[in-house]
Amino acid sequence: MKTIENINFHGERVIVRVDFNVPFDNNKITDKTRIDASRETINLILNRGGSVILITHIGRPNGYQKDLSCELIVNAVSEVFEREIIFCRSIIGKEAEKMAKSLKPGQIMLMENVRFYPEEVNGDIEFAKHLSKLGTAYVNDAFGSIHRAHASTAIIAKFFSKKYCGKLLDREVSAIEKVLKNGKKPILAVLGGAKISTKITIIKSLMNSVTDILIGGGMAYTFIKALGGSIGDSICEDDFCEYSIQILERAKQKNVRIHLPEDVIIADAFNNDANRKISKINKIPVGWQGLDFGPESLKIIKPIIINSKTILWNGPLGVFEFDNFSKGTIELGNLVAEATSNGSFSLVGGGDSVLAVKKFGFKNKMSYVSTGGGAMLECLEGAVLPGIRALS
Ligand code: AMP
C-alpha cells in the first residue's frame, strides 16, 4: 500500500473514507476517539494544498434514519479540525458533485451517512463509480471498516490511480504486524468480552503466533461448561462447546498455553447492586452468574502478564460497565500498563476494550490503542482484507 507520506495534494479533492462511527447517547457523542484518530491524515492533506471530502458510515441504518445522520457529528468534526464543515445531504448525484467541485484548498466537506444507500453495503460498482466522481484522489483511513468489501471502503478504489493508505490505517496495520509478525516472545493474547461466536475462531489463528492466551470475560464460561464445569446462569454459547474442546487440544499440540480463570465474582442478578461473592469458576450455583475475574485468577495471571514481551488485549475481563464487577478489568489494565512501562509492546483493540482503557485512565499507558474491533480481529486472523487489497 502506498502511504500519503510523500504525496503533494495541491489542488486535489481528496475523498477520505474515515470511520466516524462514534457511539451516541441521546444523539450526543459519548466518545470521539475515532474522529480524533483521523486528525493526522486530514491535516496532512489540507496542509499540502488539498480539500477533503469525508465519507463515513454511522451504525447500520435501514434507509434514512435521523438518529444516524452525519449531521449529528458536524460540530464534533468542526471542533477537531478547527474550521467550518460543509455538510452535504446528498451522497451521490449532481448536487453532491457540484458541491465537491466548488471546494477550495483547505476546506472539508462531510457527506451524509453512506450506508443510507443499501448499495454501499452491497459493494455496488455503479454506486462506487458515482461516489468516485466527487474527488480526484482517494485515501482510505477507515481501519474499522477495512474488512468490508463495501462500495466506499474497497470498490471505489478501482476508479482512482491516486489511491493511498492514510496514517491511521498505516499505524494500525504496523501495530498488528508488531504482534503477529515481529512480536517478541513470550506473546500473550488476552481475549475477553461477551461475543464468543465472533472471537472464538480467532483463537485458532492466534495459536500460530502467540505463546499464551488468556480467556476471560463471558467467553470463558463456554470453555468451562465444555470441560464439565457448573457455570450456573453464566453467559454461554452451547454451540461452541465442542469447538472450545478442539481449541484446547490444538493448543496442547502447538505448545500454546491457554489460561482460563480459576475463580470469578458471581452475582445473583445481572446488575451492579446484585449480591456477589467469589466462586470457583466450575462450581457456580444455579441462580448465580459469573460477572468478573476473581482474585485468585488475578494472582495466577500476574507473572504471566508481567513477563510477556508482547501483549494483545481484546475485550474486558468482566462486566466493567458495573463498578462492582470492573475490578478484574482494572487490574488487568494495571498489569498490562506495568509490563508496558517495563518495555513490553501492548496493543489494545476492540470497541469495549478501548472504552474500558479510556474509562479507567490507561489509554496513555499502552503502546497502541486500536480504533477498530472487528477489523483488528480479522487482521489477526491473517486474512488480506478487502480495503487493503483494493489499495495494493
Ligand atoms: P465484546 O463486544 O464481545 O468485547 O463484549 C464486551 C461486553 O462483554 C461488555 O459489555 C461486557 O459487559 C461483556 N461481558 C464481559 N464479561 C461478561 C460476563 N461474564 N457476562 C456477561 N457479559 C460480559
Residues whose N, C-alpha, C, O or C-beta is under 5 A from the ligand:
A	BS01	AMP	G192 G193 A194 K195 G217 G218 I235 G290 L291 D292 G315 P316 L317 G318 V319 F320 D352
